[in-house]
Amino acid sequence: MIPLSILDLSVVTTGTKPAAALRNSIDLARHADGLGYVRYWLAEHHNLASVASPAPDLMIGQIAAVTKNIRVGSGGVMLPNHAPLVVAERFKMLEALFPGRIDLGLGRAPGTDGATAHALRSRLDRRDGDDFLERLQELILWETRGFPPGHPYNNVVAMPDDSPLPPIWLLGSSDYSSELAAQIGMGFAFAHHFASHDAVDAMTTYHDRFTPSGWRATPHGILAVAAVTAETDAEADRLASSMDLNRLRRDRGQYLPLPSVEEALAYPYTDSERASIARNRARLFVGSPATVMQKLQPMIAASKADELMVITAVYDHDARKKSYSLLADTFGLGKQAAA
């Protein structure tokens, strides 16, 4: 059965303050470690009332310290917001402290609005246009020490120099990152949960065009999906109603804390709003374990996914943990761990 992983946004709800959301992430990671999930990734978002963590590297250290087996990583570090040397130093430190358990996922987007992105980058050496590839190349050079003779960085060492960078994964929601990850031979994670580009196309393109490299000998594509699982279809549908209203508000530019199920069910939806929710539900996987499995399997097979990464952004923390427990049972994680 395909390995399972978790993408966590440290979701803030109308009943859960940001500090509590961060503690929930640590609790959920412990839970996932016991269930046999492969990795636990933290996202980087800024100036969003619905997301508590703007610094995945800090959360990675906290979570790796209280777990034993699960890999912990970034899903991802938004590279244009950071000097590549800083990213190299922080993730080499994490790798030194938790060898063999850290992942470095990199994204191109700012993870925020334009004004906040400017504030994040205003003191960096910004270049006009998309400089992600240039920053990625510099990050790699800090690891390989490949700066040419005479380069001003030639005598600068990313410390600790006896620890390597952890495995690098390129994140994407379009065909650009899938092609780039294939070309340079890195791992790839596709964000189906918010992408407009076809997941099957991106994932199969990555596998078909992959070129072995010093980073990876074979391709490894992670399919990230939003899923809500409960004992029954009706209960899962009820839990997902919070996500329905949240998505409706986000489409209007309202990035508010996740509403409760009661608030979502009481909301006076118009016909057009219900139609919008129905369209968004097409990208969600909601239901009992059997229902979710039935919906997921065709996409897993068609996309050639090597791993499934699940984000479950529901209001109740215990319901979130239960959803991941049911998925673990359905995909046989306990049996895999025992074997």
C-alpha positions in Angstrom: 0.0 0.0 0.0 1.2 3.6 -0.7 3.0 5.4 2.2 1.0 8.1 3.9 2.3 11.5 5.2 0.8 14.7 6.7 0.9 18.3 5.7 0.0 20.6 8.6 -0.9 24.3 8.4 -1.3 24.7 12.2 -4.9 25.7 11.6 -6.3 28.6 13.7 -10.0 28.2 14.4 -12.6 30.5 16.0 -12.2 28.4 19.1 -8.4 27.7 18.9 -6.0 30.6 19.3 -2.7 30.6 17.3 -0.6 29.5 20.3 -2.9 26.5 20.9 -2.8 25.7 17.2 1.0 25.3 17.4 0.6 23.0 20.4 -2.0 21.0 18.5 0.6 20.5 15.7 3.0 19.0 18.1 0.3 16.8 19.5 -0.8 15.7 16.1 2.8 14.9 15.1 3.2 12.6 18.1 0.0 10.9 17.1 1.1 10.5 13.5 4.5 9.1 14.6 2.7 6.4 16.6 0.4 5.5 13.6 3.3 4.9 11.2 3.0 8.0 8.9 6.2 8.5 6.9 6.6 12.3 7.2 5.1 15.4 8.8 5.6 18.6 6.9 4.9 22.2 8.1 3.9 25.0 5.8 5.1 28.6 5.7 2.4 31.3 5.6 2.5 34.9 6.7 -0.2 37.4 7.8 -3.0 34.8 7.6 -5.4 34.7 10.5 -6.1 31.0 9.7 -2.5 29.8 9.8 -0.4 30.0 13.0 3.1 29.1 11.8 5.2 31.4 9.6 8.5 29.6 10.4 8.5 25.9 9.6 12.1 25.4 10.5 11.3 26.3 14.1 8.4 23.9 14.2 10.5 21.1 12.6 12.9 21.3 15.5 10.2 21.2 18.1 8.4 18.3 16.4 11.5 16.2 15.6 12.5 16.5 19.3 9.3 14.9 20.5 8.9 12.2 17.9 11.0 9.1 17.1 10.6 7.7 13.6 8.7 10.1 11.4 10.5 12.4 9.0 9.9 16.1 9.7 10.2 18.8 7.0 9.0 21.9 5.4 6.1 22.0 3.0 7.6 24.3 2.4 10.2 27.0 2.9 9.2 29.8 0.5 12.7 30.3 -0.9 12.2 33.9 -2.3 11.6 35.0 1.2 15.0 33.9 2.5 18.7 34.2 1.8 19.8 30.8 0.5 22.7 30.8 3.0 20.3 31.1 5.9 18.2 28.2 4.6 21.3 26.1 4.2 22.5 26.9 7.7 19.2 26.2 9.4 18.5 22.9 7.7 22.1 21.7 8.1 21.6 22.4 11.8 18.4 20.4 11.8 20.0 17.6 10.0 22.9 17.6 12.5 20.5 17.4 15.4 18.1 14.8 13.9 20.2 12.9 11.3 18.2 11.1 8.6 14.9 12.6 9.7 14.7 16.0 8.0 13.2 17.1 4.7 13.7 20.4 2.9 10.7 21.2 0.8 11.0 24.4 -1.3 8.3 26.6 -2.8 8.3 29.6 -5.2 5.3 31.5 -3.9 5.5 34.1 -1.2 2.9 32.4 1.0 1.2 35.7 1.7 -0.1 38.9 0.2 1.9 41.5 -1.8 2.5 44.0 1.0 3.6 41.3 3.4 5.9 39.7 0.8 7.5 43.1 0.3 8.1 43.5 4.0 9.6 40.0 4.2 12.0 40.7 1.3 12.7 44.4 1.5 16.1 43.9 3.1 17.1 41.1 0.9 19.1 41.4 -2.3 16.0 41.3 -4.5 16.1 41.0 -8.3 13.2 41.9 -10.6 11.0 39.0 -11.7 11.0 35.3 -10.5 14.5 34.6 -9.1 13.6 31.2 -7.6 15.9 29.2 -9.9 18.8 31.5 -9.1 18.2 31.1 -5.4 17.9 27.4 -5.8 21.2 27.2 -7.6 22.8 29.3 -4.9 21.4 27.0 -2.2 22.9 24.0 -4.0 26.3 25.7 -4.3 26.4 26.2 -0.5 26.1 22.4 -0.2 28.5 21.5 -3.0 31.0 24.3 -2.4 30.9 24.8 -6.1 31.3 28.6 -6.3 33.9 29.4 -9.0 37.4 30.7 -8.2 37.4 34.3 -7.2 33.7 34.3 -6.2 33.1 36.4 -3.1 31.3 33.4 -1.4 34.2 31.0 -2.1 35.5 31.3 1.5 32.1 31.3 3.2 31.1 28.0 4.7 27.6 27.0 5.6 27.8 25.6 9.1 27.7 23.0 10.5 29.9 21.9 7.7 30.0 18.2 8.8 26.3 17.8 8.2 24.7 17.6 4.7 21.7 19.4 3.6 18.7 17.1 4.0 16.9 15.8 0.9 15.4 18.7 -1.2 11.9 18.5 -2.5 10.4 21.0 -5.0 6.8 21.9 -4.3 4.4 22.9 -7.0 0.8 23.4 -8.2 1.6 23.8 -11.9 3.7 22.1 -14.5 6.8 24.3 -14.0 8.0 22.7 -10.7 7.3 19.2 -12.0 9.5 19.7 -15.0 12.2 21.4 -13.0 12.2 18.7 -10.3 12.5 16.1 -13.1 15.3 18.0 -14.9 17.5 18.4 -11.9 16.7 15.0 -10.3 15.0 16.0 -7.0 11.9 14.9 -5.2 8.5 16.5 -6.1 5.4 17.2 -4.2 2.2 18.4 -6.0 -0.4 20.5 -4.2 -3.6 19.0 -5.5 -5.6 20.5 -2.7 -5.4 24.0 -4.2 -3.9 23.6 -7.7 -5.8 24.5 -10.8 -3.3 22.4 -12.9 -4.2 18.8 -13.4 -2.4 16.6 -10.8 -2.1 13.6 -13.1 -0.4 15.6 -15.8 2.1 17.1 -13.4 2.9 13.9 -11.6 3.3 11.8 -14.8 5.4 14.5 -16.4 7.7 14.4 -13.4 8.1 10.6 -13.5 8.4 10.4 -17.3 11.1 13.1 -17.6 13.0 12.4 -14.4 16.8 12.5 -14.8 18.9 10.7 -12.1 21.2 13.0 -10.2 23.4 13.2 -7.1 20.2 14.1 -5.2 18.1 11.1 -6.3 18.7 8.0 -8.4 14.9 7.5 -9.0 11.9 9.7 -9.0 9.6 10.1 -6.0 6.4 12.0 -6.4 4.2 13.0 -3.5 0.6 13.8 -4.1 -0.8 16.2 -1.5 -4.6 16.1 -1.1 -7.2 17.5 1.3 -9.2 14.7 2.9 -11.7 14.3 5.8 -12.5 10.9 7.1 -15.0 9.9 9.8 -16.9 6.7 10.8 -19.7 7.6 8.3 -20.1 9.6 5.2 -22.6 11.8 7.0 -20.2 12.7 9.8 -17.3 13.4 7.4 -19.6 15.6 5.4 -20.6 17.5 8.5 -16.9 18.0 9.5 -16.0 19.2 6.1 -18.7 22.0 6.2 -16.1 24.2 8.1 -13.8 23.8 5.1 -16.6 24.7 2.7 -17.3 28.0 4.4 -13.7 28.8 4.8 -13.0 28.2 1.1 -15.9 30.4 0.2 -14.5 33.2 2.3 -11.0 32.7 1.0 -12.2 33.1 -2.6 -13.5 36.5 -1.5 -10.1 37.4 0.0 -11.3 36.8 3.6 -8.6 34.7 5.3 -10.4 34.2 8.6 -10.0 31.6 11.3 -11.7 28.3 10.5 -15.3 28.5 11.5 -17.1 25.9 13.6 -19.3 23.2 12.1 -22.3 24.9 13.7 -21.5 28.3 12.2 -20.9 26.7 8.8 -24.2 24.8 8.8 -26.1 27.8 10.0 -24.7 30.1 7.2 -27.4 31.3 4.8 -25.8 30.1 1.5 -27.1 31.5 -1.8 -27.6 29.2 -4.8 -24.4 30.5 -6.4 -22.4 29.9 -3.2 -23.7 26.4 -2.9 -22.6 25.8 -6.5 -19.1 27.2 -5.7 -18.9 24.8 -2.7 -19.9 21.9 -4.9 -17.2 22.7 -7.4 -14.6 22.9 -4.6 -15.9 19.6 -3.1 -14.8 18.0 -6.3 -11.2 18.4 -5.2 -11.8 17.2 -1.7 -11.9 13.6 -0.5 -14.6 13.3 2.1 -16.4 10.3 3.6 -16.0 7.1 5.5 -12.7 5.2 5.1 -14.2 3.0 2.4 -15.6 6.1 0.5 -12.4 8.0 0.7 -10.4 5.0 -0.4 -12.7 4.5 -3.4 -12.3 8.2 -4.4 -8.5 8.3 -3.9 -7.4 5.1 -5.6 -8.1 6.1 -9.2 -6.0 9.4 -8.8 -3.2 7.6 -7.0 -3.0 5.0 -9.8 -3.3 7.6 -12.7 -0.8 10.0 -11.2 1.8 7.3 -10.4 2.1 8.8 -7.0 4.8 7.2 -4.8 3.4 8.7 -1.6 0.2 10.4 -0.5 0.3 13.5 1.7 -2.9 14.4 3.5 -4.1 17.7 4.9 -7.1 17.5 7.2 -8.1 21.1 8.2 -11.2 20.5 10.3 -12.4 22.5 13.3 -12.1 19.9 16.1 -8.6 18.7 17.0 -9.8 15.3 18.2 -11.8 14.8 15.0 -8.6 15.7 13.0 -6.7 13.0 14.9 -9.5 10.5 14.4 -9.5 11.2 10.7 -5.8 10.4 10.4 -6.2 7.3 12.5 -8.9 6.0 10.2 -6.8 6.7 7.2 -3.9 4.9 8.8 -6.0 1.8 9.4 -7.5 1.9 5.9 -4.0 2.1 4.3 -2.6 -0.5 6.6 0.1 1.6 8.2 0.2 -0.4 11.4 0.6 -3.6 9.4 3.4 -2.0 7.3 5.2 -0.9 10.5 4.9 -4.4 12.0 6.3 -6.0 8.9 
